[in-house]
Amino acid sequence: MPPTKICGARPLNDLSVNGAQMATMSELDIRYILQPYTNARSLESTGPLIIERGEGIYVYDDAGRQYIEGMAGLWNAALGFSEERLVNAATAQLQRLPTYHNFAQKTHSPIILLAQRLSQISPPGLERVFFANSGSEATDTAIKLIWYFNNALGRRQKKKIISRNRAYHGTTIASASLTGLPGNHQDFDLPLACILHTLCPHHYRFALDGETEEEFSDRAAAELEALIVREKPETIAAFIGEPVMGAGGVIIPPRTYWEKIQKVCRKYDVLIIADEVVTGFGRTGKMFGAETFGIEPDMMILSKQLTSGYQPLSAVLFTDGIYQAIADNSNLLGSFGHGFTTGGHPVAAAVALEGMTIFDERRIVDDVAAIAPLFAEEISRFADHPLVGHVRSIGLLGAVELVADKASKSPFAAPGRTGAFLAGRCLANGVVLRALGDTIAFSPPLIIDPQQVMQIFSRFSRSLNETFEWSRNQ
């Protein structure tokens, strides 16, 4: 097979870092990459969009074209793509201690300071921290901690974890099992048998005729309770949920949902895990989604905006009660046999600490709360568009759900095709958004200003109208 030539690609000897040539190949060749969430055959024929640099909320491809990054990368670049203080923090730490681990009673000061900082700003009771590299690793860690905890208490049957349809919790074997999206299970032999799923809290899509949000929440809680009773409470260890579902379609829970779900969990001694990988660090207008929705978690999973995506890092926060049982068991067994070589890396920790300082100094979360009404007003303008069934937003997180027929909420005959076309038109018009099936997600960097918000929705409006004209000819 000959090298795949990328339209607009240039010789790699034009690409350099600090004057050093990156490679000697004559041109970019994608044959060696299996990309995530990509049709591999399609990639072979069309090639990827190659992003070369970033500035503020903008990124630039290898031909110099500018795009508003309306997804903050993958929900993570809270401080944009050119925050020098984060780069400087990483550089300084690389010069001081470029790498070290946290195994066998050894550690380093950046991760100690970060654990202290996280315990101070997290919801009450989350005093202990374990570090990993990604949200998926952190989710796997949460499962293992819960199993280890219950074994330490002699509750060896209490191992099942309940997630929700359309949830997204990662792509490792265990975290992908918690994920409630078919594409993460098909031909991966997932989910694991110990993972269960319950109703997705999407009122627009799954409410019964005439069912209010509160009534829908009652039904969701009743279905969760029925599942726990059917499986037997002594086998159910935890319930995991994103405060706002991200990759499942930016699904904002209906009124009273979390209050009623928590009540069921407490009734049957089921731990509550808040997956804040997307919602953590200001995305919903408060520091954590748990604050926005009144969630009182026993565990919380963080990643993405923890470092604004500048370094890989994730964390699991949990209560002292869970820690004490784990600590006792590690003493009995001689060790806590879990960890990652680069989990809690000193460079990543230094970047996270500097990012949190920036959040405080610039009052980033307050800025999100202040600009959220404009964001909500602009996205709501699309509710009457003939292709749009539902719009929703909270903080700087939003979605436009496309339908074939507004009155019946009917989906398209070819699911995902219209959403993909619209995302493509957005790209052509200079804004990066993400198609989640036939739902278009918005999650811009938190440093966005009002004029840039208007710019995103202006480009989206043009793209949506182009998609409507295309759809009429299908």
Buried (B, 14 or more C-beta within 10 A) or exposed (E): EEEBEBEBBBEBEEBEEEEEEEEEEEEBBBEEEEEEEEEEEEBEEEBBBBBEEBEBBBBBBBEEBEBBBBBBBBBBBBBBBBBEBBEEBBEEBEEEEEEBBBEEEEBBEBBBBBBEBBBEEBBEBBBBBBBBBBBBBBBBBBBBBBBBBBBBEEBEEBBBBBBBBBBBBBBBBBBBBBBBBEEBBEEEEBBBEBBBBBBBBBBBBBBEEEBEBBBBBBBBBEEBBEBBEEEEEEBBBBBBBBBBBBBBBBBBBBEBBBBBBBEBBEEBEBBBBBBBBBBBBBBBBBBBBBBBBEBBBBBBBBBBBBBBBBBBBBBBBBBEEBBEBBBEBBEEEEEBEBBBEBBBBBBBBBBBBBBBEBBEEEEBBEBBBEBBEBBBEBBBEBEEBEBBBBBBBBBBBBBBBBBBEBEEEEBBEEEBBBBEBBBBBBBEBBBBBBBBBBBBBBBBBBBBEEEBBEBBBEBBBBBBEBBBEEBEEE
